[in-house]
Amino acid sequence: MIIWIASYPKSGNAWIRAILSAYFYSKDGNFNFELLDNIKEFPKNSEYLNKISKEKSLLEIAKEWIPAQKMINLNAKDKSFEYSIKNNQNPKPKIFLKTHSAICSINGYDFTNNENTLAAVYIVRDPRNVVLSIANHFNISIENSLEFMIDKDKIISNPTNDNKNSGLTLLGDWKTNYRSWKNYDSTKVKIVKYEDLINSSKDTFVDILNFFKKYVMINIDENKVNNVIKSTEFNKLKQYEQKYGFKESATMSDQSKFFFNLGPNNDWKKLLDKKISKKICEYFENEMKELGYIT
């Protein structure tokens, strides 16, 4: 069964994946970028979809969402959730998958269902900071970044050399993406605020682990948790990227375009034009109030 690590782009998905991969896929909790390969992106890194989706439209790919997830679950069915005391390892959930997709249905084809999904963690971030990060990541203006975020039909792709439609994903606008996961009744979804990761990393991570304990047998190892938090501090992730590179980066030639760019220093109060900030608060007023970003 799948546990989704979902978010709107540039909201902290990579940071959560770093934390989870260090905990579940290392012996000591010390992070390295290779561990992220244990948490694939869907639909981009689905071998099943990659075989059938070349040159296909989003509708044609949507028809294969559920079959692809069934295949992923079938391939993982023999993996155990059991905690192994002998090997002093935490049990590994059958599948963690990253996605930026909204929970959606296209012509009756659902993104997922309760036969394939066990639970989900959705990471949300103040959209006034998201608009800055998107502008940097995609090398576009703040105005175009705002248009990106309010586009109800927004689709993104992550093309590979041999498949231009790889990762074709329906985002929707920022609030629809958030709402679709928050209101998804078919499975349990935990909402995690990026700001809580910054201000209280350890407590937020332990809270996520306790959420997983409802679905997976997990032993919370205090020393391992401490190692995870220490080795995935934002500045360390940025240093890792600068030294070793990161395949999700926009470019390796311009430091300002690194994936791990400003992080906690990406402060809309200092960097965002007041007119843009006002527009964002108007577009997403209800959701921002609900999340405590505005009063």
N, C-alpha and C positions, 0 to 999 in steps of 0.2 A: 504493500500500500504506500501511496505517495504522501510525503509531508512537503508541502509547498513553502518555499521561501520567496514570497511575492512582494512586489513594490512597484510604484511608479519609478521610472528611471531617475538616477542620481538622488536617491533617497536613503542610501545606506545599505543596500542589498549586499554589496561586496564586503562590507565590514561585518555584517551578520554572518555571511558565509565563511569569512576568515575565522571568526570566533567558533562557529559550529564545527568546521572542518578540523581545527586544531584540537578540539575536545574529543570528537568522535573518531578521528582518523589518525591520531598520533598517540604514542605511548605516554608522553610526558606533558602534552599540552602546549608544546612550543611550535609556533606557526612557521610554515614556509609556503610559498606560492603554489608549489606542486600539490599541496593538500587540497586546494580549491578544485582540482580535477575530479574529486570525489562528489562534487555537487554540480551536476551538469545543468545547462540551461535548456528549457523547453519552450518552444519547439526546436530551437536551433540545433541542439546536440542529440536529438533523437535519431538513432541510426535508421529506424524504420521510416521516419518522415524524410530524412535526407535522401533515401533511396527513391522515394516516390514523388517528391515535391519540386523537382527541377522544372522551372518555367511555369509552375502552376500558380493559380490565383489564390487569394486568401480563402475564398469559398471552397475551393477544391482541397486546400489544406485542412480547413475546418472539418471536412468530412472524415479526416483521418486522425483528429485529436484523440478520440476515445479508443479507436483501434491501436494507436501508437502507445497510449497509456496502458492498455491491456497487455501489449507486448512487453512493455517495461516491467510491469508487475509479474508477468509470467516468468520472465528471465530472472527475477529476484526472489521467486517464491521459496527457494530452498535455503535462503539466508536466514539465519536465526536471530531473534531478538534476545535470546537468553544471555544473561550476564555471566561471563566466564571468570570465576574467581581464580582458577588455575593460571590463566594468562594475565590476570590483573588488568583486564581491558573492559571498557564500557561496551555494552551492546550497541551495535550499529543499526539504526533504523534501516529498514529495507531500502528506502529511497528518499533522499533529499533532492528536490528539484527546484532550481531557480526559475522564476518567470516574471516578466513585466506585463503579461497579458491581463486584461480585465476578465473577470468571470462573465462570460458572454455566451450568447447563442446566435449562430448565423444560419438562417434558413432552417432552424430546428436542430442544428448540430451544436451540441453543448461543448464548452471548453473542457469540462470535467464532470464527474458525477461521484456519488458516494460509494460506488463499487470500486473506484480506483483511487479515491482520495481519502486519507485518514485524518489529516488535520492541516493547518496552515498557520504560518506566521507572516503577518503583513507589516512591513516597515513603512511608516509615514513620516514626512518631514515638512516643516513649515514651507509652503509653496513660494514664499518670498525668497527663501534661500535656494529652493529647487530651481527657480527661474535663472538664478545666477550660475548655478552648476551646469545646467543644460546649455546655456549660452557658451560657457567655457568648453564643455565636452564636445559639442557639435560645431564649435567655431562659428557661431551665429551671433547676431545682435541680440540685445536684451528684448527689443521689440519683437523680433522673430521668435525668440524663446517663449515669450508670452503667448504668441499666436499658436505655437506648438502646444502649449499647456491647456489652451481653451478649445482646441479642435476636438469636437465630439467624435469625429471619425478618424482620429489619428492612427496611422499604421506605421510601424517601424520594421526594418529588416536588418539582419546582420549577415550580409552576403559572404560566402567563402569563395575561393578561387574557382570552384567547379559548380557552385550552386548559388545563383544570385538571389533566390527566394529563401535561402536558409534563414530560419528565425523570423519569418514574416509573422508579425504580432499585432493584434488589435489592442491599442492602449486605451482609446477614448480620451477624454479630457481628464485632468487631474482629479476632479471630484468624482467623476463616474468610476474611474479606476478604483479609488478608495472605497466608495460606496458599494461597489460590486462585491468586494471581498468582505467588508464589514457586515453586509446584510446577507451573506451567503449562508443559508439555513441548512444546507445539506451536510455541512461538516463544521467542526469547531475551528474558529479563526481567532488567533490572538493578535491584537493590534499592539505594535511596539513603536514608540516614538523615537526618532533619531536623536532628539534632544535628551532623552533619558539615557541613551547609550553614552552620550558625551558627559552628562552630569553625574551619572551613577552606573558606570559600566558593569561592575561586578554584580550589583543587586539586580540590574535588568537582565543580565545573562542567567543568573540563578533562577530568576522568575520564569524565564523561558524554559529552562530545564525542568522546573516544577510543572510547567504546562505540559511538556512532553511526557512526564511521568504518568499522566492520565491515559496514555496510549502505548507507551513503550517502557519496558523494565530498565530503569536507569539508576545507577549508583552515582550520587553526586560526590565527587572527590575534591575536597577543599584545596589540596595542593595543586591539583591539575587545573582547577578553575583559576587559581592565582596565576599560574604560568600562562594560561590562555589570555587572560586580561593584560598581563604585562607584555606578552609578545605580539599582541594585536593593537597596541596603542596606535592612534592615527599617525603620529610622527614616525613610528617604526615602520608602519606599512608604507609610508611615503619614502622612507629611506630604502626599504627593500626594492621598491619600484625603480628608484633612481639608480640603484646598483645593479639590479638583475633584470629590470624590465618587467612589464606586465601586459599580457596579450589583450586585455580589455582597454588598454590606454588608447587614446585618440592618436597620439604620436609620441615618438621617443626623442624627437629633435628639439622640442620646445618645452621647457620645464613648466611653463604656465599652462600647458595642455596635458600634463600628466593626469592620469585618472584620479589619483589621490592628490588633489590640488591644494585646497584651502582647509577643508574639513571644518573644525570648530571655528576657524577664523573667517569662514564664509558668512559674514554677518550683514544681513540686509539693512540693518540700521545704519551701517557705515558705507555700504557699497551700492545700495539700490536707490534709483531715482524715486522721489516721493510720489510722482504721478503714476509710475508703474506699480508701486506698492499699494496705492489707493485702488487702482484697477483690480489688482489681485484680490484685495479684501472685499471688493464688491462682487466679483465673479464667484468667489468661494466663501462667501460670508457665513453661511450656515455650517459648513464643514469646519471652518477655522474656529468658529465659536465652540462647536462641539469638542474640538481637540484642545481648546484652551489657548490657541494662538492669538485670538483677539477676544475682547469682552463685549 
